[in-house]
Amino acid sequence: MEQRSAATDCRLPAVARLRDRLTGPANSPASAWYQSQSEAASFDRVREMLDEQQRFSAVIIDTNNPDQAIDWLRELRAHPDFGHRLVYLTQDLGPEVAALGDGLAPPPTRLRADIEAFNSRCASLQVDQFVNEEERLLAFLYLRPDIHVQPVIDTRDQGYYRYPLLDAFSPSGHDGLAWSDGMRRARLLEPVKLVDRLRQCSSCTSSHLNYVDICTECKSIDIGENIFLHCYTCGYVAPQEQFVGRSGLSCAKCDVKLKHIGVDYDRALESFSCNACSARFIEPNVEAHCLHCQTASATTELPERRIYTFRLTDEGRLAARSGSRRQAPATHDTQLNLNSAYFEQTLSWLLQLRQRHNEVQFGVLAVHVRNAATLSKSLSHVRAQQLVDSFGRRLHEVIRTTDLVMRAAEGEWFILSPQTDRAGLVNLRRLLESLTAATEQADGQRLEIACCDIAAEELKDLGIGARVLLAELQGRAGE
């Protein structure tokens, strides 16, 4: 194998110390240890350390300022050559710092053993350099087999939770939460522990929501709780204040004396009233008001976001060690949709088989959601995506286990159905069209799909090629 580059050469035992001259070092035993270590090179800035010719095996961050520690850690984790290396702290500075670092610095005598163990695992990486952020993150997690990617609460963040480690490694312009979704679909990360369940705005996905009681009639927030009395004589219902007089309780409408509850009067079922429209009701409705975009939504319409801790999967460990993601990505995602390369290869094989054996039957069907853009405007982008994803899941429930599915784009699928003739394709189309009924909304809107298919016996040119055939079907379905 070629000589390893600096990106994965972790064998040097040199240690660097980042010191904070403004707030001073941490007041801890670990800080004292490394201040006295002459062999630990000291620097005031990350850039100053990275400009050194020497590549350090570990860094000790010596500060009592959490913000400074976070800035240094983010800069180190984002660096292509240093993102996966050991970075210790000299004191506990909170959950975000802990999520980015490797814990409290051990005594110098034990640090050497830790570095040697880390170097040994680092040597098992079979790549010469990390070509992108995903590879650096996979290597980071592979080199720390017991670590879990931890979320932290950040009330300033629109999603309320963040993953500092994923944020630090994620490509520019992408947040870690969204990046984790893609890595889960690729089966590189898997959830370990459910930390929280959040409701999100149906329009902007913010989790900063204000739940407000509203009038059941006019939806006004100007409502109040009161005690209502019901006169048995005339049936009049009003707040109890209207029944109280100088001579005791009497009906404000028929003036009859109310002496015994349960005989002359009782408490009405209604306990709320609206100051805007005077309506009375037993319980108010609850509405969620987004504090970011001011969208009002019924609580039943709020999508749920589950917050987990994550760890590397077996596939992720293999990809980190061998770099296999570069050559051989997973054949399908978590919804059993094949990737395009595998799907096209299978279709090409069937086309070639049909050329040699005329008895081979198969059908190809393209499915296109025609009104996705319209639903995004009328329902919200989030809700429209939920309907499309729901249709995609149900699609797998009605096809045969031998059928293959590829999701070509948002709202577009291809189905390859072996041993299927024209009649079989017609039945498949009917099944798919029936699935849209489950997506119907209260106002009557539902997904509208268009299908275009072709059976093997209808192909005039078997040498057309899989990619061209799929593009033709996709174009006809999207017309």
N, C-alpha and C positions, 0 to 999 in steps of 0.2 A: 504493500500500500504506500502511496505517496506520503512524504513527510507532512505531518500535521501542521496547520497554520496556527497563528497566535489565537485564533478564535476558539480553538479547542485544546490548545496546549496548556494544561493546567498544572504542569509538573513543578513549576518554579515555586519555592517555598516563601518568597518574599512577601512581607506584609506592609501595607500602607495605612497610615492613620490620617483621617480627615479631622482637623481640629477647628473649632469655632472660636475665633479670636474676639468676636463681639460679645457673646453671652458667656463665654468661658466654657471649659470642659465640664463634663458631667461630674457630679459629686457622688462617685461610686467607687467601689474597689476595682472594677474593671478599668475605669478611667485612670486610676493610679497605676495599675499594672503597666498599661501601654504608654503612659507618659514617661515611665522609667526605662522603657525598652529602647535602647539606642539603635537596635537593628530595625525597628519599625520606622520607616521614612514618614515624615509628617508633611502635610500639605494643607493649604487654606482653601483651595478650590478644586473641584473635580477636574476641570480642564487642565489645571497645572499638573495633576497626577497623571492624567491620560497622555499628556505630551511627553512624559518620561519615556526613555528608550526601554526601560525595564517593565515587564509585564508582571503585575502583582497577583499572587494567588488568593489573597483575601484583603479586605478593607475593613478597618475599624472606624466607625463613625463616632466621634467623641464630642458630643454636644448635649446641652440640656434644653435645647430649643426644638420642639417638635416640627415646626414649620421648616426650619433649616434642614433637619434630618429628612423630611419628606422631599424637599427640593433636591437634595443630594442623591437620595435613593432613586427618584424618578430619572434623574440624569444618568445615573449608572445603569439602571435597568434598560433604558432606551438605547444605550450604546451597543453597536453591533458586536464588538469584541468583548465587552465586559458584562453584558446583561445577565449571563448565567452564573457568574462567579459568586463566591461567598462574600457577604457583606454583613458584618455584625454591628450591634449597638452596645454602648457602654451603660445604658440604663433604659428602662421601660418608658417609652414615650407615647403610648396609646395604640389603639387597634390598627390605624392606617399604617403607622410605621412598622408595626409587627407584621402586617400583611406583605410588606415589601422587603423586609429584611430577613436575616437568618437567625434571629434571636439575640440574646445577650452574649457578649464576647466571653469565651471561656478563658481560664488562666493561660498564659503563654505556653506553659508546659503541655497543656492538653490541646492547645490550638494546633500544634504541629501534627498530632495524631489525627485531628479532624481534617486537616488539609490533605494528609496522605490518603485517608479514606475517600475523600472527595476526588482526589486526583485519580485514584484507582477506578472509580466509577466513570469519571470523565474520559479515561482512556478507552472505555468500551464503546464510545461514540464512533461510528464508522463513517462520519462525514468530515471533509477537510475544512469546510467553513459553512456558516449559516447564511443561507441566501435570502431569507425573509424573516419577518416578525414571528410568523407561525413556528418556524423551525427553532427560533431562539426560545420561545415560550415552551415548546415541547421539550427542548433540552433542559431548560430550567427545572421543569417538573420531574423529568426523568432522573436528574441528578439528585433530587430530593424525594425519594420514594414515599415518604410518610407525610408529605405536605398536602394540605387541602387548600384550594383557592377560596379565600374567605371574603364574604361581603362585609361592608361597613356602612353604618347609617350616616347619611349626609343630607341634612335638611335643606341645604342649598341646591341639591341636585333635583332635577325634575322627576327622576324615578325614585327618589328617597333613599335608594340603596345604590352603592357603587362597588365595583371590584377593583381596588387599587392596583393589584398585580396585573390584571388584564388591561386596565387603562394604560399602565406603563409600557406594556409590550405591544399594544394594538397599533395597527397602521394609522398613520396620520389622518385625522378626520373621522375615525370610527371610535365609538365608545365601547368600553369593555363588555357592557351588558349585551349589546347587539352582537359583538364578536363571539361571545360565549354561545349564542344561539347557533351560529354557523358551525362552530367547532363541535357542538353537540350533534348537529345533523350529520356531520362527517364522522361521528362516533370516535372523536379524539378525546373528548371530555365526557364524564358521566356524573350525574348528581349523586351526592352522598347523603346529605341531611337537609331536610326542609327547614329553613330558617324562618320564613314568613310568607304570608299570602297577602298580596296587595290588590286593591281595586284601582283601575286606571281610568282616566278620562277617555271616553269613546272617540274623542276627536284628536287630542294631542298626546295621549298616553301618559300624561302627568299623573303622579300619585298624590299630589297635593290637592285634596278634595275637601270641601266643606259640606257636611250632610245637614240639610235644613228641613224642618217640618213645614209643610205647606198645606194650604186649604185644599180640600178634596174637590171643590167646585171651581174656584177661580185661580188656584195655584198661587195665591198671595202668601207671602211669608208673614204677613201681619195677622197672626192668630194668637189666641190666648186660651188658657185652661180655666175652666169655671165649673161651678156646681149648678146644675139645672134641676128645677123642680117641675113635677107634672101634677096638675090638678085633676082629680078623678071626676069632678062634677062637670067641668066644661072641656077638659082635655087640653087646657092651655099649658104650654111649656115655655119657661123663661128662666133667666138666671135667678138664683135664690134671693138676690138683693131686691128684686121687684116684688117678692112675696112678704118681705119683712116690713111690718108697720108698727105703730106705737102700741097697738092692742094685740100684738103677736103676729102669727102667720095668717095671711088671707090671700086669696087669689086676686091677682092684679087685674083680672078680666071680669070675673063674675062676682067678686067680693065675698065669696063664701069663706067662712072661717075654716082653717085647716088645723085640726087639733091632733090627729093621730096619723103618723106615717104608716102607710100600708092600708089605711082605711079611707082617709080623706085625700092623701097625696103620697107620692113617692119620688125618689130621685130618678130623673130621666137617664136613659142610656147614654145620651150625648154628654160629653165632658169638654168639648172644644168648640170655640166659635171663631168666626172670621170677622175681623174688624173692617174688612174691605167690602164684603158682599153679604154679611150677616148670616152666612150659612152656619148650621150646627152639625157636628159630626162626632162619631165615637172616637176615632183615631185619625190623626192627620196622615197624609201621604208623606213619604220621605224622598227628597230629591238631592242629587249630588251636584254641587256647583264647583267647577274647576277653577282653582285660584290662579291658573296660568292663562287660559284662553277664555274663561267665563262661560264655557258651555255648560248648560244644564241638562242632566241626564237622569232618567229613572235608575234606581239602584240595580234593577234587573238587567239593564243594558250595559253595565260596566264590565269590561273584560278583566279577567283575573291574571295577575302576574305572580308566579311562584319564585321565590328567592331560595336558592340552594347553595350549599358548599359543593365544590367540584373537585374531582381528582382525575388523573390521567387514566384512560382505559388501556386495555391490553393492546388494542390497535394503535393507540397513541404512543405507548412505550416502544412498540416495534418501529413506528414511524420515526420516533426521536433517535433511536439507536442506529437504524439502518438508512435513514433518509428515504424510505420507500415512498413517501408522499410525492416525491418528485416524479417517480416513474409509474407507480401503481396505486392510484387513489382508490378508495372504497368503491365497490361496484354499485352500491345503492345506499340511499339515505335511510333515516329512521322510519319513514313512511313507506319503505320498500319500493321507492321510485329508482329505477336504474339510472346510472349516469349515461350521458350521451354516447361516450365511446363504446361502452359495453353493449348498449342497445343497438347502435348502428352496426357493430360487428356481428351481432346475432342475426340482424335482418339481412346483412350481406351474405352470411352463410346460408340462410334459407333461400335467398334469390339464386345463389349458385347451385344449391341442391335441387331447386325446381328446374333449372336448366338441364340437369342430368336425369332427373326422375320426375316425370310429368304427373305422377300420382301424389306428389307432395302438395298439401293444401295449407294455406295460412291466409290470414287477413290482417290488414293494418288500418287502424282507425285513428283519426285526429279529432281531438275535442278542444273547442275554443269557447271561453266565456265571452259572450258578445257585449254584455252590458256592465262590465266591471267598472268602467269609468263613470257611468251614470250612477251606479250604486255608491261609488266613493263620494260623489257630490251630494247625493240625497241622504245617505245614511251615515257617512263618515268613512274615511279610508280604513280605519281599524276594523269597523264592522264589516265592510265589504271584503277585507282580507280574511276575516274569520269565516265568512260564508264560503269563499273560494276554498280555503283550507278544509272546511268541513265537507265540501263536495269531494275534494280529493281523497279524504279518508273513506268516505262512503263508496267511492269508485272501487276501491280495493275489496270492499265487502261483496260486490255483486259480480265481479269477474271470476273466472276460474283460477285455480291455484297455478295452472300452467301458463296463464297469460302473463305477459311482461308489460310493465308500464314505465314510461319515461316522462318526467315533468319538464317540458321544454322551456317554459317560462311561467310567470305568474298568470294562472288562468288558462294554461295550455298543456295538454297531455297527448302522448301517443300511446296506443295500445297495440301490442303485437300478439295476435291470437293464433297459435299453431292449430293445425287440423280444423280450420274453420272456413266454411264456404260462404257464399253470398247470403244464404238463409240465416246462417249463424251470425253474420255481421248485422243483419236487420234486427234480430232479437237483441243483440248487444246494444244497438242504438236505442231501442225501446227502453231497455233497463236503465241506461244512462239518463235518458230524458225524464224518466220517472223520478230520478233522484232530486230533481230541482224542486219538487213539491215540498220537500223537507226544509227548503231554504226560504219559504214564503214568509214575509213579514206581516205585521199587523195591518199595514196600509196596502197589502196586496202585492208589493214588489217581491220579486224572486230572481234567482239567477236564470239567465237565458243562455242556453248553449247551442252551438252549431257543430255538427259532426260531418266529417268527410271520410269515406273509407274506400278501400279497394281490396278485392280478393285476388289471390294468386292467379286464378284462371282468367282474370280480366286484364292482366298485365300484357301489353303488346311487346314491350321491350324488357326482357329480364336482365339485360345488361345495363339498365339505367343507373344503377348504383343506389345504395341505401340513402345517402345524404340527399341526393336529388329527389328521390321519391318522397322522402319526409318533407322536404321544402315545398314540393308541389301540393301535397295534402294539406300542409299548414296554411299555404296561401289560399287554397280553396275554402278551407274551414273559416278563415278570417275575413272572407269577403262580405 
